[in-house]
Amino acid sequence: MKVVVLAGPESSGKSWLAAELQAHFGGLMVGEYVRHFIDHHQRDTTLADIPAIARGQLAWEDAARAKQPELLILDTHLLTNRLWSQTLFGDYPAWLDSELLARHYDLHLLLSPDDVEWTADGQRCQPELADRQAFYQASLDWMHQHRQPVVVVGGDWEQRRNKAFDAVAHLLASN
């Protein structure tokens, strides 16, 4: 099983690209639990919600891993929960670090916020490019610090798709 994670700031195309990857390569895709959480609770999240959101994301990921698909595509993982918690609340549950590092990810596709427009959807809260660039940089810094396999994906929508498809094709060919 190869595990690919889409990471990066909001409105950079993670969910769209995850669906594109699944349509092209097959496999199993896991969505973003926090969207389910917000839709269910119909309120803004708080620091006290982060453990439940993170456990929900892990449960979805673990259920998908148990099915042992050839390709597992994760629309997000705990790094996003960690960084959003830091961004919104100035803190995060420390156990997120150990849980995140205890799991194996074959490839992170880190989407840049540059060259694509921010789109409001009722849950997004970083319309300023500088804020999304800071989130992107924090993601990249964490991946480099923890020696995670990462390919940066930028450009327009077609360039993003092509770069991601090339990276996943290369990963799948490297058995």
Secondary structure, DSSP 8 states (H G I E B T S, - for coil): -EEEEEESSTTSSHHHHHHHHHHHH--EEE--HHHHHHHHH-S---GGGHHHHHHHHHHHHHHHHHT--SEEEES--HHHHHHHHHHHHS---THHHHHHHTS--SEEEEE-STTS-----SS----SHHHHHHHHHHHHHHHHHTT--EEEE-SSHHHHHHHHHHHHHHHHH--
